Amino acid sequence: MARALVVGEVLWDRFPDTARLGGAPLNFAVQLQRLGDTVQLVSAVGADEAGEEATRMIRGLGLDTTWLQSSARFSTGAATVCVGPSGDPVFTIERPAAYDALELTDAEIAQISAWKPSLLYYGTLFPSCPGGRRTLDRLLQQLPETTRFYDLNLRPGFDDPSLFADLLRAAQVVKLNEDELAVVCRETGLSIGLESFCRDGRRRFGWRAVAITLGARGCALFSGDDFVEAPGVPVTVVDTVGAGDAFAAAFVHGLAANWPAAAIAEFANRSGAAVAAGHGVLPSR
């Protein structure tokens, strides 16, 4: 089983008719813990009503809140979500937010190191501001033996090529979607093509595993020296928000359990489809 340290944003996704607790790191953390792995979340919420409700819900989801800080500097994170022309969600993210105020003391860094995580999860949004980048860099430096999992989740305005290139170089495990693949290849010079991209990333950056989600077509997955493409699971799509995070959790779970690449790909596809076919990012399993 994985012992995952998950660092990044906690925020409220505001839809036209409702608000849902989310943020890719939180979604990933919940889904991974539901699979039986051990998770610690590192983030911050505001000292406000939205932050109190978020903390209550996170505890109710079974996550440890030891390293979930409350900050009076900024309000609890939020993102407005609408459906774009292609049917995919479009996010407008409010910054600065409470997670931008996250600061870890030397004692807290030492406690995290003593917990001995086997995996460190990070995305692009949290380190796109200087404070988040400093916090992530400190964790990367303190945990040199921990496997680093980078789930890109690029968002407009928070997708600086120099940032994601640095984060790709730091990672051993990478997950991205097909649109992000095109951007990464253009900006980094990595080979275009699903398998060639994965093998080029291993050669240049030392990646151990890569997952590329392809929407309804399923995914491509590279682990060890094996490359597979797995077809999607046919479902009636209700809401795709959070499906990629469920896929990412299943991907990590399969890697930690040393499953074959084909088994990981199929399980990750099914996990993502289960969320896409339901209402809400964090449905019960």
N, C-alpha and C positions, 0 to 999 in steps of 0.2 A: 504494500500500500504506500501511497505517496504521503509525505509530510510537507504540505504546501504552505509557503508564506506568500500571501497575496497582497500586493501593495498597489494602491490606486484610489480611484474616485468612488465615492458613494453619492448618489444623487437621486432626485425625483424626476422621472420621465413624465412630462405633462402632455397628455393627449387632449384633443378637443373636448372629450367627454369625461375624462378621469385623470388621476395622477397615480403613478405606480412607482414603488421603490425599485431602484435599479442602479445602473452603472455596471459596465462590463466586469470589473473585478469582483463586485459583490455577486452578480449573477453566476460567474464562474465558481466562486467560493461555495455558494449554496449548492450548486449542482454537483461539485466534486465531493463535498461532504456527504451528500445523499448517496453517493456511490460507495461510501464506506471509508474514504480516505480522511486524513486528519488535516485540518485547515486552521490557519491563523490569519485574520484580516488586519491589515495596517492601513488606516484611513482616518478621516476626521469629518465630523458633522458640525453644524453651527450650534451655538448656545441659544437655540430658538425652538419654537413649537415643532417645526419640521424636523429638526435634529433630534428632539426628544422622541417623536413618533418613529423616526428611522431607527434609533437605537432600540426602542421597544420591539419593533418588528424584527430587527436583526437577531436579537436574543431569542425571540419567538421562533425564528428559523433554525435555532440550534447552534448558531455561531458564537464563538468566544469573542467578547468585546474588550479584552484586556488592552489591545493596542488600537482601539477605536477612540480617538480623542474628541473632545468637545472644545470648539474654539469660538471666542467672541469676536474675532477679527473680521470674519466674513460670514455670510448667510450659508445655510446648508445648500449644497449643490443642486442645480436644476437644469433640465434640458427640455425644450419644447420639441415635440415630435409630430411631424405631419407626413403624409404619404406623398412621395414624389411621383413624377409622370410615369416612371417604370413600375410603380407599385411598391418600391422599396422605401423604408423609413428614412426621413431626412431630419437631422438633429440640429437644433440651434442651441448651443451650450453657453450658459451664463458663467462668465469668469470676471474677477476672481471668485472663488467659492471656498467653502470651509476646508475642503481637502487640500487647497493650495497653502493653507496655514499649518499643515502637518509638519511637526518638528520632532525628531527623536533625539533624546539625550544620549550621552555616551553610555550611561547605565542601561538604558532601554536597548540600545544596539547590542550591548553585551548580553542582555537577557535573550534577545532574539537569536543571537549566535549560539547561546547555550541550549536553546530549544532544538538545534541541529536540523533545520529543514532540509529535505532532500530536493526541493524544487522551489524556485523563486519565480513567481508570476509577475509580469509587468506589461503594460500597454504603452500607447503613445500619448494619450491625453494628459495623464498625470505629470510626466516629466517634461511636458511642453512649456511649463513655466519654470523659472529658475529655482524656486524653492523645492518643487517636486523633483527636478533633475538632481539637485544636491542630495536629497534624501535617498533617491534611488542609487546614486553613485556610491554613497556611503554603504548601503546594503550590499551592493555588488563587490565593493572592496573588502567588506567584512566577511563575506560568504564566498570565498573563491572556489570552494569545492562543491558548492550547491549548483545543481542543474538549473540553467536560466531559460525560462520559457517566455517568449515574446509573442503576444497576440496583438497584431498591429492595430486593428480597429481605427483606421485613419478617419478623421473627421475634418471637414472643411475649416480652414483657419488654424488647425492644429495638426498639420501634416508636413512640417518642414523637412525637406529631403536630408539635410545634414543631420537632423536629429534621428530620423528613422534609420539612416545608414549606420550611425553609431550604435543604435540599439540592436540592429541586426548583427553587427560584428560582435557584440557582447553575448549573444544568445547561442545556446546549443540546440534548442527546440524552437521552431517557428510555426505560427499558424497565420494564414492570411486568406483573403478571398480573391476571386479572379480579377476584379477591378484593381485591387491593391497590387496584385502580381504585375500588371502592366505598368503601374507607376514605379514600382520597385525596380523592375528591369530597365526602365528608361533612365532612372536616376542613378543606379549603381553599376550598370553595365553587365549585370548578371544575365546569363543566357535566357533567351525567350523559348518557351516550351516547357510543359509541366515537368517532365523527367529531367531534362537538361538543366532547368532552373535548380531543382533539388540537388543534383549532383555537383553543379557548379558552386552552390552555397556550401556544400560539404568541403569541397576542395579549397575554397577561398577563406571561409570563415569557421570551418570545423563543425558545421551543423550535424547533429546526430539524427534528427528527425524533422520532417516538414509535413504539414497538412495544408492543402489548398482546397477551399470549399468552392463548389461549382454550381451553387443553387440547386435547382431541381435535377441537375445532371449528376449530383452526388459529390464526389471528392476525388482528389489524387493524394496519395499518402506515401511518404518515403520514410523508412525506418531501417537502421542498420545499413544493409546494402540492397534492400528490397524496395521496389517501387510498384505500386498497384493503383489502379483506378477502379472505384466502386460506384455502381449506379445509385441514384437517389432512391429514396423510399417514397412511393406515391401516396400523397396525403392531400386533403383539401386544406389549403393554406388559409389560416385565419389571421395570424399575426406573426411576422418574422422577427420582431424585436426579441432578442435574447436567444434565438435559435443557434447563432454562432457560438455563444458562450456555453450552451449545453454541449454542442459539438466539441468545443475545446476541452471541457471537463472530461468527456468520454475519451478523447484522444490521450490526455494525460493519464487517465486511469488505466487505459490499455497499455501504455508505455511502461508504467510502473509495475504492471503485472506481467510484463515480458510476453505479451500476446504477439502472434504473427501480424504482420502489417495488414493482411487482408481482413483479419478478425477485428482489428482496431478500426479500420475504415468502415466496415459494416456497422459496428456498434455506434461509432460517432455519427454516421448518417442517421441511424434510427433515433438517437438521442436528440439531434437537431430537429428532425421531423416531428418528434413528439411535442416539442415546444411550439413549432410553427403551426401545428394543427390545433392548438388550444388557445384559450384566452389568458393573456397575462404572461409575463416573463418568467415567473417562478411558480408554475403550477405544481401540485403535488405529484409525486412519481408513483 
